Amino acid sequence: MAKSLPNIKGMLQEILGGLDSSDLGTKRMARAFVLCLFGMGVVVAVAIYTVVDRQIAYRKSHAAPKPSHIEESEEEQKKPVKPEDLIAQLGSFVVALKPIKDQDQAVQVGKKIMNLASLEVVFICDSPDTRDYVQGNLVQVKDQVTEALTTMERQQLMTVEGKRNLGAKIIHVVNRWLPSGKIKRVYFPKFIVD
């Protein structure tokens, strides 16, 4: 391979040198050869451009059309969103939890267990539109949160892991209920189990 390169280089020098030749036939052949090389380069460049252009056109024509509401939301997403525009405060809840199995035994020992959870819930939404929808439908959202809470046992809510599970359960239930958008995080600024 290394030996063939100098030969090609020498041939090109000889051909280009033929452009300055005093022999008319050599000069014509050298010009024809250079023009052929130039023409082949142009043909290859046009072919590459055409193939690339057709691939781009094919991808655009076969791409799924975006619904108009998605295009609008993309435009809105370009606007900077303040973190406070994503916060939905649901307020305070007092909910009766799942009945305790040993309630009678706890009362005999002298402990009065109310089996209630009092908490405040704050959502972090994925967009201001989701936040506005949650704020506009607080009664239904609170019903979804209550549904998630009433299935929890008192002992579960007494642990950090239980509170995390409750947060995940609330996110799942509310996101399933939402027509679009989603809840990203749930916070409990106040959480008391009695």
C-alpha positions as CSV (number, residue, x, y, z in Angstrom):
1,M,0.0,0.0,0.0
2,A,2.8,2.4,0.9
3,K,4.5,1.8,-2.5
4,S,1.4,2.5,-4.5
5,L,0.9,6.0,-3.0
6,P,4.1,7.4,-4.5
7,N,3.2,5.9,-7.8
8,I,-0.2,7.6,-7.7
9,K,1.5,10.8,-6.7
10,G,4.0,10.5,-9.5
11,M,1.1,9.8,-12.0
12,L,-0.8,12.8,-10.9
13,Q,2.3,15.0,-11.2
14,E,2.9,13.6,-14.7
15,I,-0.7,14.2,-15.7
16,L,-0.7,17.8,-14.3
17,G,2.6,18.3,-15.9
18,G,1.0,17.3,-19.1
19,L,-1.1,20.4,-18.9
20,D,2.0,22.5,-19.6
21,S,3.4,20.1,-22.2
22,S,4.4,21.4,-25.6
23,D,2.9,18.3,-27.2
24,L,-0.7,19.1,-28.2
25,G,-2.0,15.6,-27.8
26,T,-0.6,15.2,-24.3
27,K,-2.0,18.6,-23.3
28,R,-5.5,17.7,-24.6
29,M,-5.5,14.3,-22.8
30,A,-4.3,15.9,-19.5
31,R,-7.1,18.5,-19.8
32,A,-9.7,15.8,-20.5
33,F,-8.5,13.8,-17.6
34,V,-8.6,16.7,-15.2
35,L,-12.1,17.6,-16.4
36,C,-13.3,14.0,-16.0
37,L,-12.0,14.0,-12.4
38,F,-13.7,17.3,-11.7
39,G,-17.0,16.0,-13.3
40,M,-16.8,12.8,-11.3
41,G,-16.4,14.8,-8.1
42,V,-19.4,16.9,-8.9
43,V,-21.5,13.8,-9.7
44,V,-20.5,12.2,-6.4
45,A,-21.3,15.3,-4.4
46,V,-24.7,15.7,-6.1
47,A,-25.5,12.0,-5.4
48,I,-24.6,12.3,-1.7
49,Y,-26.7,15.5,-1.4
50,T,-29.7,13.8,-3.1
51,V,-29.5,10.7,-0.9
52,V,-29.3,12.8,2.3
53,D,-32.1,15.1,1.1
54,R,-34.4,12.2,0.3
55,Q,-33.7,10.6,3.7
56,I,-34.7,13.8,5.5
57,A,-37.8,14.2,3.4
58,Y,-38.8,10.5,4.1
59,R,-38.3,10.9,7.8
60,K,-40.4,14.1,7.8
61,S,-43.2,12.6,5.8
62,H,-43.4,9.4,7.9
63,A,-43.1,11.2,11.2
64,A,-46.3,11.0,13.3
65,P,-48.1,14.4,13.1
66,K,-48.2,16.2,16.4
67,P,-51.6,17.1,17.7
68,S,-52.2,20.9,18.0
69,H,-52.3,20.8,21.8
70,I,-48.8,19.3,21.9
71,E,-47.4,22.0,19.7
72,E,-49.0,24.6,22.0
73,S,-47.5,23.0,25.1
74,E,-44.1,22.9,23.4
75,E,-44.3,26.6,22.8
76,E,-45.4,27.1,26.5
77,Q,-42.5,24.9,27.7
78,K,-40.0,27.2,26.0
79,K,-41.1,30.0,28.3
80,P,-39.3,29.8,31.7
81,V,-41.4,28.2,34.4
82,K,-40.9,29.4,38.0
83,P,-40.9,26.7,40.6
84,E,-43.8,28.3,42.5
85,D,-45.9,27.9,39.3
86,L,-45.7,24.1,39.8
87,I,-46.9,23.9,43.4
88,A,-50.4,22.8,44.2
89,Q,-51.4,23.1,47.8
90,L,-54.3,20.8,48.7
91,G,-54.7,21.9,52.3
92,S,-55.3,19.9,55.4
93,F,-56.9,16.4,55.7
94,V,-58.2,14.5,58.6
95,V,-58.9,10.9,57.5
96,A,-60.0,7.8,59.4
97,L,-57.4,5.1,58.7
98,K,-57.9,1.4,58.1
99,P,-59.4,-0.2,61.3
100,I,-56.8,-1.5,63.8
101,K,-56.9,-5.3,64.4
102,D,-56.1,-5.0,68.1
103,Q,-58.3,-2.0,68.9
104,D,-60.1,-3.8,71.8
105,Q,-56.8,-4.8,73.4
106,A,-55.4,-1.2,73.1
107,V,-58.5,0.2,74.8
108,Q,-58.2,-2.4,77.7
109,V,-54.6,-1.2,78.3
110,G,-55.9,2.3,78.7
111,K,-54.8,3.8,75.4
112,K,-57.4,5.5,73.4
113,I,-56.5,5.3,69.7
114,M,-58.5,7.5,67.5
115,N,-57.0,5.9,64.4
116,L,-56.9,9.2,62.4
117,A,-54.3,10.9,60.2
118,S,-54.1,14.6,60.0
119,L,-51.9,15.9,57.3
120,E,-51.3,18.7,54.9
121,V,-50.5,17.7,51.2
122,V,-48.5,19.7,48.6
123,F,-48.0,18.5,45.0
124,I,-45.2,19.4,42.7
125,C,-46.8,19.3,39.2
126,D,-45.0,18.8,35.8
127,S,-46.5,22.0,34.4
128,P,-48.5,25.1,35.3
129,D,-51.5,23.6,33.4
130,T,-51.5,20.5,35.6
131,R,-51.3,22.7,38.7
132,D,-54.2,24.8,37.4
133,Y,-56.3,21.7,36.8
134,V,-55.5,20.3,40.2
135,Q,-56.4,23.6,41.9
136,G,-59.6,23.8,39.8
137,N,-60.7,20.3,40.9
138,L,-59.7,20.2,44.5
139,V,-62.7,18.2,45.7
140,Q,-62.0,15.4,43.2
141,V,-58.3,15.5,44.0
142,K,-58.9,15.3,47.7
143,D,-61.2,12.4,47.1
144,Q,-58.3,10.6,45.3
145,V,-55.9,11.3,48.2
146,T,-58.5,10.1,50.7
147,E,-58.9,6.9,48.7
148,A,-55.2,6.3,49.0
149,L,-55.1,7.1,52.7
150,T,-58.0,5.0,53.8
151,T,-56.2,1.8,52.6
152,M,-53.2,2.5,54.8
153,E,-52.8,1.0,58.3
154,R,-51.8,3.2,61.2
155,Q,-48.5,1.3,61.8
156,Q,-47.5,1.8,58.2
157,L,-47.8,5.5,58.5
158,M,-45.7,5.6,61.6
159,T,-42.5,4.8,59.6
160,V,-40.6,6.9,57.1
161,E,-40.9,4.1,54.6
162,G,-44.7,4.0,55.1
163,K,-44.9,7.7,54.4
164,R,-42.8,7.3,51.2
165,N,-45.1,4.5,50.2
166,L,-48.1,6.7,50.8
167,G,-46.6,9.4,48.7
168,A,-46.0,7.0,45.9
169,K,-49.5,5.6,46.2
170,I,-51.0,9.2,46.1
171,I,-48.9,10.0,43.0
172,H,-50.1,6.8,41.3
173,V,-53.8,7.3,42.1
174,V,-53.8,11.0,41.2
175,N,-51.8,10.6,38.0
176,R,-54.2,7.8,36.9
177,W,-57.1,10.2,37.5
178,L,-55.5,13.2,35.7
179,P,-56.6,13.6,32.0
180,S,-53.1,15.0,31.1
181,G,-50.0,16.0,32.9
182,K,-48.7,14.4,36.1
183,I,-47.8,14.9,39.7
184,K,-44.0,14.6,40.1
185,R,-43.6,14.8,43.9
186,V,-45.8,14.8,47.0
187,Y,-44.8,16.6,50.3
188,F,-46.4,16.4,53.7
189,P,-45.5,19.6,55.6
190,K,-47.8,18.4,58.5
191,F,-48.3,14.7,59.2
192,I,-49.8,13.5,62.5
193,V,-51.1,10.0,63.2
194,D,-53.3,9.7,66.3
